[in-house]
Amino acid sequence: VQLVESGGGLVQPGGSLRLSCAASGFTFSMYAMSWYRQTPGKEREWVATIHSTGGTTNYADSVKGRFTISRDNAKNTVYLQMNSLKPEDTAAYYCNWAVVWGQGTQVTVSS
């Protein structure tokens, strides 16, 4: 079982990024997937969850209206579209399924 994130980088405040998480080793289309984020010295924070068919999504209040989680079950991939980024969104972003975590991708929002 493996989760591989990509798409992080440096972006100016107000900018956008799209993160991807490629999953393998399990029946991706049957399960909800989530994104979390973490900054040094803080606990990992839940960001968003999408249910197996993509019909139901949930967001942390801190990102609601700015971030969109989506999935492509044909590609075994989950995405996180991040718009109107703020410096406080700076973190390592992790993809999650059950007890499995990806290696993370760094997002830095700075001018």
MDAnalysis code that builds the backbone (N, CA, C; Angstrom):
import MDAnalysis as mda
import numpy as np

u = mda.Universe.empty(333, n_residues=111, atom_resindex=np.repeat(np.arange(111), 3), trajectory=True)
u.add_TopologyAttr("name", ["N", "CA", "C"] * 111)
u.add_TopologyAttr("resid", np.arange(1, 112))
u.add_TopologyAttr("resname", ["VAL", "GLN", "LEU", "VAL", "GLU", "SER", "GLY", "GLY", "GLY", "LEU", "VAL", "GLN", "PRO", "GLY", "GLY", "SER", "LEU", "ARG", "LEU", "SER", "CYS", "ALA", "ALA", "SER", "GLY", "PHE", "THR", "PHE", "SER", "MET", "TYR", "ALA", "MET", "SER", "TRP", "TYR", "ARG", "GLN", "THR", "PRO", "GLY", "LYS", "GLU", "ARG", "GLU", "TRP", "VAL", "ALA", "THR", "ILE", "HIS", "SER", "THR", "GLY", "GLY", "THR", "THR", "ASN", "TYR", "ALA", "ASP", "SER", "VAL", "LYS", "GLY", "ARG", "PHE", "THR", "ILE", "SER", "ARG", "ASP", "ASN", "ALA", "LYS", "ASN", "THR", "VAL", "TYR", "LEU", "GLN", "MET", "ASN", "SER", "LEU", "LYS", "PRO", "GLU", "ASP", "THR", "ALA", "ALA", "TYR", "TYR", "CYS", "ASN", "TRP", "ALA", "VAL", "VAL", "TRP", "GLY", "GLN", "GLY", "THR", "GLN", "VAL", "THR", "VAL", "SER", "SER"])
u.atoms.positions = np.array([
    [0.855, -1.191, 0.000],
    [0.000, 0.000, 0.000],
    [0.886, 1.234, 0.000],
    [0.564, 2.180, -0.876],
    [1.399, 3.371, -0.992],
    [0.553, 4.576, -1.383],
    [0.899, 5.713, -0.795],
    [0.321, 6.999, -1.144],
    [1.466, 7.943, -1.485],
    [1.415, 8.577, -2.642],
    [2.495, 9.462, -3.076],
    [1.915, 10.818, -3.438],
    [2.275, 11.823, -2.649],
    [1.793, 13.174, -2.889],
    [2.736, 13.919, -3.818],
    [2.181, 14.895, -4.525],
    [2.973, 15.789, -5.370],
    [2.214, 17.093, -5.538],
    [2.926, 18.101, -6.069],
    [2.268, 19.358, -6.390],
    [2.545, 20.505, -5.448],
    [3.270, 20.264, -4.373],
    [3.589, 21.343, -3.467],
    [4.588, 22.310, -4.070],
    [4.800, 23.420, -3.354],
    [5.768, 24.401, -3.834],
    [5.615, 25.714, -3.112],
    [6.266, 26.724, -3.676],
    [6.217, 28.080, -3.131],
    [5.236, 28.903, -3.954],
    [4.324, 29.575, -3.269],
    [3.325, 30.381, -3.952],
    [3.096, 31.667, -3.164],
    [2.752, 32.723, -3.859],
    [2.483, 33.988, -3.192],
    [1.091, 33.972, -2.555],
    [0.893, 34.777, -1.525],
    [-0.454, 34.884, -0.941],
    [-1.475, 35.234, -2.015],
    [-2.621, 34.581, -1.939],
    [-3.660, 34.765, -2.939],
    [-3.558, 33.814, -4.115],
    [-2.459, 33.091, -4.189],
    [-2.247, 32.177, -5.302],
    [-2.930, 30.838, -5.106],
    [-2.668, 29.939, -6.068],
    [-3.306, 28.622, -6.070],
    [-2.278, 27.527, -6.306],
    [-2.599, 26.359, -5.780],
    [-1.841, 25.141, -6.041],
    [-2.815, 23.975, -6.091],
    [-2.447, 22.940, -6.826],
    [-3.214, 21.708, -6.801],
    [-2.306, 20.567, -6.392],
    [-2.652, 19.927, -5.301],
    [-1.920, 18.758, -4.833],
    [-2.567, 17.493, -5.380],
    [-1.736, 16.502, -5.631],
    [-2.220, 15.201, -6.080],
    [-1.699, 14.125, -5.141],
    [-2.460, 13.052, -5.024],
    [-2.036, 11.899, -4.232],
    [-2.391, 10.645, -5.022],
    [-1.368, 9.948, -5.469],
    [-1.555, 8.713, -6.216],
    [-1.531, 7.529, -5.259],
    [-2.579, 6.722, -5.299],
    [-2.716, 5.597, -4.383],
    [-2.501, 4.276, -5.114],
    [-1.955, 3.315, -4.398],
    [-1.774, 1.983, -4.964],
    [-1.801, 0.950, -3.852],
    [-2.156, -0.287, -4.228],
    [-2.110, -1.384, -3.279],
    [-3.403, -1.679, -2.542],
    [-4.454, -0.944, -2.829],
    [-5.758, -1.219, -2.238],
    [-6.832, -0.769, -3.223],
    [-8.072, -1.147, -2.952],
    [-9.171, -0.818, -3.850],
    [-9.621, 0.610, -3.575],
    [-8.948, 1.521, -4.237],
    [-9.092, 2.958, -3.984],
    [-10.551, 3.406, -4.034],
    [-11.295, 2.929, -5.005],
    [-12.651, 3.422, -5.233],
    [-13.627, 3.064, -4.116],
    [-13.233, 2.204, -3.213],
    [-14.137, 1.779, -2.143],
    [-14.043, 2.622, -0.886],
    [-13.040, 3.501, -0.821],
    [-12.746, 4.148, 0.453],
    [-12.706, 5.668, 0.389],
    [-13.076, 6.270, 1.517],
    [-12.869, 7.698, 1.674],
    [-11.381, 8.000, 1.760],
    [-11.028, 9.190, 1.336],
    [-9.645, 9.654, 1.389],
    [-9.619, 11.040, 2.037],
    [-8.515, 11.339, 2.685],
    [-8.413, 12.608, 3.394],
    [-7.069, 13.285, 3.125],
    [-7.080, 14.587, 3.357],
    [-5.854, 15.381, 3.382],
    [-5.696, 15.957, 4.790],
    [-4.457, 15.974, 5.246],
    [-4.078, 16.588, 6.506],
    [-2.904, 17.520, 6.238],
    [-2.592, 18.351, 7.215],
    [-1.412, 19.198, 7.107],
    [-0.762, 19.338, 8.486],
    [0.521, 19.666, 8.456],
    [1.272, 19.782, 9.706],
    [2.371, 20.808, 9.559],
    [2.502, 21.639, 10.588],
    [3.617, 22.567, 10.680],
    [4.504, 22.131, 11.843],
    [5.798, 22.492, 11.812],
    [6.715, 22.057, 12.866],
    [6.221, 22.451, 14.256],
    [6.245, 21.503, 15.170],
    [5.859, 21.769, 16.542],
    [4.383, 21.698, 16.819],
    [3.592, 21.420, 15.784],
    [2.143, 21.337, 15.966],
    [1.637, 19.949, 15.574],
    [0.462, 19.607, 16.087],
    [-0.148, 18.336, 15.720],
    [-0.657, 18.387, 14.284],
    [-0.725, 17.204, 13.682],
    [-1.259, 17.124, 12.335],
    [-2.724, 17.534, 12.358],
    [-3.130, 18.341, 11.388],
    [-4.461, 18.934, 11.352],
    [-5.243, 18.380, 10.158],
    [-6.447, 17.923, 10.405],
    [-7.308, 17.456, 9.322],
    [-7.723, 18.638, 8.456],
    [-7.707, 18.424, 7.122],
    [-8.053, 19.482, 6.171],
    [-9.368, 19.169, 5.455],
    [-9.450, 17.961, 4.878],
    [-10.639, 17.638, 4.072],
    [-10.746, 16.131, 3.887],
    [-11.968, 15.675, 3.646],
    [-12.256, 14.270, 3.363],
    [-13.231, 14.172, 2.210],
    [-13.017, 13.185, 1.357],
    [-13.955, 12.900, 0.280],
    [-14.367, 11.437, 0.375],
    [-15.653, 11.177, 0.251],
    [-16.133, 9.819, 0.369],
    [-15.907, 9.055, -0.937],
    [-16.155, 7.774, -0.911],
    [-15.672, 6.880, -1.959],
    [-16.127, 7.265, -3.364],
    [-17.368, 7.704, -3.492],
    [-17.880, 8.047, -4.826],
    [-17.614, 9.497, -5.185],
    [-17.129, 10.261, -4.231],
    [-16.895, 11.677, -4.469],
    [-18.109, 12.542, -4.228],
    [-19.221, 11.921, -3.841],
    [-20.448, 12.680, -3.688],
    [-20.537, 13.486, -2.411],
    [-19.730, 13.147, -1.443],
    [-19.757, 13.848, -0.155],
    [-18.351, 14.306, 0.190],
    [-18.235, 15.577, 0.529],
    [-16.956, 16.143, 0.943],
    [-17.148, 16.922, 2.244],
    [-16.100, 16.978, 3.031],
    [-16.119, 17.726, 4.283],
    [-14.810, 18.498, 4.406],
    [-14.897, 19.678, 5.035],
    [-13.733, 20.560, 5.121],
    [-13.595, 21.131, 6.524],
    [-12.346, 21.363, 6.898],
    [-12.090, 22.132, 8.102],
    [-12.559, 23.568, 7.876],
    [-13.003, 24.189, 8.935],
    [-13.500, 25.563, 8.815],
    [-12.430, 26.498, 8.255],
    [-11.178, 26.215, 8.560],
    [-10.084, 27.099, 8.158],
    [-9.861, 27.118, 6.647],
    [-10.368, 26.115, 5.931],
    [-10.144, 26.054, 4.482],
    [-11.439, 26.073, 3.685],
    [-12.570, 26.019, 4.358],
    [-13.858, 25.947, 3.684],
    [-14.049, 27.162, 2.773],
    [-14.464, 26.901, 1.535],
    [-14.657, 27.977, 0.574],
    [-13.423, 28.317, -0.234],
    [-12.259, 27.806, 0.189],
    [-11.005, 28.078, -0.535],
    [-10.400, 26.807, -1.125],
    [-10.559, 25.701, -0.451],
    [-9.987, 24.428, -0.903],
    [-11.095, 23.520, -1.419],
    [-10.753, 22.693, -2.404],
    [-11.685, 21.707, -2.940],
    [-10.987, 20.364, -3.065],
    [-11.562, 19.351, -2.442],
    [-11.043, 17.991, -2.562],
    [-11.852, 17.270, -3.640],
    [-11.152, 16.493, -4.453],
    [-11.818, 15.739, -5.507],
    [-11.039, 14.445, -5.735],
    [-11.605, 13.562, -6.535],
    [-10.935, 12.294, -6.805],
    [-11.278, 11.798, -8.186],
    [-10.353, 10.991, -8.719],
    [-10.560, 10.313, -9.989],
    [-10.329, 8.831, -9.717],
    [-11.399, 8.089, -9.563],
    [-11.256, 6.678, -9.210],
    [-10.638, 5.849, -10.333],
    [-10.750, 6.327, -11.561],
    [-10.107, 5.620, -12.680],
    [-8.586, 5.744, -12.625],
    [-8.115, 6.818, -11.995],
    [-6.669, 7.055, -11.890],
    [-6.135, 6.784, -10.493],
    [-7.008, 6.339, -9.582],
    [-6.590, 6.095, -8.195],
    [-5.887, 7.313, -7.602],
    [-6.469, 8.467, -7.830],
    [-5.827, 9.712, -7.410],
    [-6.840, 10.618, -6.718],
    [-6.380, 11.251, -5.657],
    [-7.171, 12.261, -4.967],
    [-6.425, 13.591, -5.079],
    [-7.189, 14.661, -5.194],
    [-6.624, 15.991, -5.410],
    [-7.057, 16.948, -4.308],
    [-6.258, 17.989, -4.146],
    [-6.647, 19.097, -3.279],
    [-6.339, 20.385, -4.022],
    [-7.381, 21.045, -4.517],
    [-7.228, 22.341, -5.167],
    [-7.275, 23.414, -4.086],
    [-6.215, 24.196, -4.018],
    [-6.101, 25.217, -2.980],
    [-6.058, 26.584, -3.629],
    [-7.053, 27.398, -3.349],
    [-7.139, 28.749, -3.894],
    [-7.063, 29.769, -2.767],
    [-6.820, 31.006, -3.134],
    [-6.759, 32.103, -2.151],
    [-5.852, 31.730, -0.980],
    [-4.696, 31.231, -1.297],
    [-3.793, 30.737, -0.255],
    [-3.305, 31.864, 0.647],
    [-3.139, 31.515, 1.920],
    [-2.700, 32.461, 2.943],
    [-1.395, 31.955, 3.559],
    [-0.603, 32.843, 4.128],
    [0.634, 32.381, 4.783],
    [0.372, 31.300, 5.831],
    [-0.748, 31.357, 6.500],
    [-1.054, 30.344, 7.519],
    [-1.397, 28.979, 6.930],
    [-1.508, 28.885, 5.613],
    [-1.682, 27.581, 4.963],
    [-0.348, 26.868, 4.768],
    [0.749, 27.562, 5.051],
    [2.065, 26.944, 4.920],
    [2.175, 25.727, 5.830],
    [2.504, 24.582, 5.244],
    [2.568, 23.330, 5.992],
    [3.026, 22.219, 5.061],
    [3.353, 21.089, 5.654],
    [3.492, 19.863, 4.885],
    [2.106, 19.233, 4.785],
    [1.717, 18.880, 3.581],
    [0.392, 18.317, 3.345],
    [0.516, 16.822, 3.090],
    [-0.349, 16.065, 3.774],
    [-0.297, 14.607, 3.720],
    [-1.624, 14.027, 3.256],
    [-1.514, 13.008, 2.442],
    [-2.662, 12.219, 2.014],
    [-2.832, 11.059, 2.999],
    [-4.079, 10.688, 3.251],
    [-4.342, 9.641, 4.250],
    [-5.454, 8.692, 3.832],
    [-5.204, 7.401, 4.051],
    [-6.232, 6.362, 3.976],
    [-6.026, 5.423, 5.152],
    [-7.019, 5.273, 5.985],
    [-6.952, 4.398, 7.169],
    [-5.717, 4.798, 7.984],
    [-4.772, 3.870, 8.162],
    [-3.566, 4.176, 8.943],
    [-2.369, 4.448, 8.037],
    [-2.643, 4.614, 6.749],
    [-1.574, 4.812, 5.779],
    [-1.411, 6.295, 5.462],
    [-0.159, 6.746, 5.442],
    [0.159, 8.144, 5.146],
    [1.164, 8.211, 4.010],
    [1.042, 9.276, 3.215],
    [2.077, 9.540, 2.244],
    [3.276, 10.193, 2.904],
    [4.255, 10.548, 2.069],
    [5.482, 11.149, 2.591],
    [5.336, 12.651, 2.799],
    [4.277, 13.222, 2.261],
    [4.028, 14.640, 2.416],
    [4.599, 15.466, 1.289],
    [3.981, 16.617, 1.049],
    [4.484, 17.588, 0.083],
    [4.383, 18.972, 0.722],
    [5.460, 19.735, 0.613],
    [5.543, 21.020, 1.303],
    [4.866, 22.115, 0.492],
    [4.025, 22.878, 1.175],
    [3.405, 24.066, 0.604],
    [3.866, 25.269, 1.412],
    [4.446, 26.240, 0.735],
    [4.903, 27.457, 1.384],
    [4.239, 28.644, 0.715],
    [3.534, 29.424, 1.524],
    [2.842, 30.613, 1.016],
    [3.559, 31.839, 1.565],
    [4.238, 32.542, 0.682],
    [5.053, 33.663, 1.118],
    [5.293, 34.606, -0.048],
    [5.407, 35.883, 0.283],
    [5.739, 36.867, -0.739],
    [7.250, 37.098, -0.782],
])
